[in-house]
Amino acid sequence: QVLLVESGGGLVQAGGSLRLSCIASGFTISGYTMAWFRQAPGKERDFVVAITRSGVTTSYADSVKGRFTISRDNAKNSVYLQMNSLKPDDTAVYYCARKSFTSGPYYRDFDYDYWGQGTQVTVSS
C-alpha cells in the first residue's frame, strides 16, 4: 500500500521557519519525482516545488523562490520542505505528492498519482 505521511506543520509568526517532512511507504521514492503542493482556504491547490529522482533538479513556484528549499533523502524514503521567511500568504494545507510520469511539467496536479493527507501551516502576522 502506497502511503505518504506529512508532518511538521504548525503555527508560526511571520518571518519564522518550519520544516515539513514527508515519509513514504509502499514504494521507493528514488524512482520518482516528488513534489509539494498547498491549498489555502477557498482556493485551488497550487504547486509549490518539485524535486527529480536524483535530487539534482528542482523547480519552485515564483512565490516561494529564495525562501523554501526542497530536499530528499532516498535512503530514508523521505522528502523535506524547509520554509524560511514565512508570510501570512503561505498559510495553507501542504501536501506531499508522487509524480506519475518522469516527463512533463511539474506544476500539474493531475500528473501526480499519490498524495498525503496534508499538514496545516498557519502563519500569523
C-alpha positions in Angstrom: 0.0 0.0 0.0 1.4 3.4 -1.1 1.3 5.9 1.7 2.7 9.5 2.1 2.6 11.0 5.5 3.4 14.6 6.1 4.4 16.2 9.4 6.0 19.3 10.7 3.2 21.8 10.2 2.1 24.3 12.8 1.5 27.9 13.8 4.4 30.3 13.3 4.8 34.1 13.2 5.6 35.9 10.0 9.3 35.7 9.4 9.6 32.4 11.1 10.6 28.9 9.8 9.1 25.5 9.6 10.4 22.2 8.2 8.0 19.8 6.7 8.7 16.1 6.3 7.1 13.5 4.1 7.7 9.9 4.8 6.8 7.4 2.0 6.0 3.7 2.4 4.9 1.1 -0.1 7.3 2.3 -2.8 10.8 3.6 -3.2 10.9 7.4 -3.8 14.2 7.1 -5.6 12.2 6.1 -8.7 10.0 9.2 -8.7 9.9 12.9 -8.9 8.3 14.2 -5.7 6.6 17.5 -5.0 4.9 19.7 -2.5 1.6 21.4 -3.2 -0.5 23.6 -1.0 -4.1 24.7 -0.7 -5.3 27.8 1.1 -8.9 28.1 2.3 -11.3 28.8 -0.5 -8.5 28.4 -3.1 -7.4 25.8 -5.6 -4.4 23.6 -4.8 -1.2 25.2 -6.0 2.2 23.8 -7.0 5.0 24.8 -4.6 8.1 22.8 -5.6 9.3 19.6 -7.1 12.5 17.6 -7.0 13.6 15.0 -9.5 14.6 11.4 -8.7 18.3 12.2 -8.2 17.7 15.5 -6.5 19.8 17.3 -9.0 16.9 19.3 -10.5 14.3 21.3 -8.6 11.5 23.6 -9.7 10.0 26.3 -7.5 6.9 28.4 -7.7 7.9 32.0 -8.0 6.1 32.8 -4.8 8.5 30.7 -2.7 11.8 31.1 -4.6 14.6 32.1 -2.3 12.6 31.2 0.8 11.7 27.5 0.5 14.1 24.6 -0.1 13.1 21.1 -1.0 15.4 18.1 -0.4 15.1 14.4 -0.4 16.8 11.5 1.4 16.3 8.4 -0.7 17.9 6.2 2.0 15.2 7.4 4.4 12.5 7.3 1.7 11.7 10.9 2.7 11.2 14.3 1.2 11.5 17.6 3.1 10.5 21.2 2.7 12.4 23.9 4.6 10.4 27.0 4.7 12.0 30.3 5.8 10.8 33.9 6.0 7.3 32.7 6.1 4.5 35.1 5.2 0.8 35.0 6.1 0.1 34.2 2.4 1.9 30.9 3.0 -0.9 29.8 5.2 -2.3 26.6 3.7 -2.5 22.8 4.0 0.7 21.4 2.5 0.6 18.1 0.6 3.4 15.8 -0.5 2.8 14.0 -3.8 4.3 11.4 -6.1 4.6 12.2 -9.8 3.2 9.6 -12.1 5.5 10.2 -15.1 9.1 11.2 -15.4 8.3 13.6 -18.2 6.1 16.6 -18.4 5.8 19.8 -16.4 5.9 19.7 -12.6 3.1 22.0 -11.8 0.1 20.0 -13.0 -1.5 18.3 -10.0 -3.2 15.7 -12.2 0.2 14.3 -13.1 0.6 13.1 -9.5 -0.9 9.8 -8.5 -0.5 9.6 -4.7 -1.0 12.3 -2.1 -0.5 12.6 1.6 -3.2 13.7 3.9 -1.7 17.1 4.3 -0.3 19.2 7.2 -1.6 22.6 8.2 0.8 25.6 8.1 -0.5 28.8 9.7 1.5 32.0 9.6 0.3 34.8 11.8 1.0 38.4 11.0 
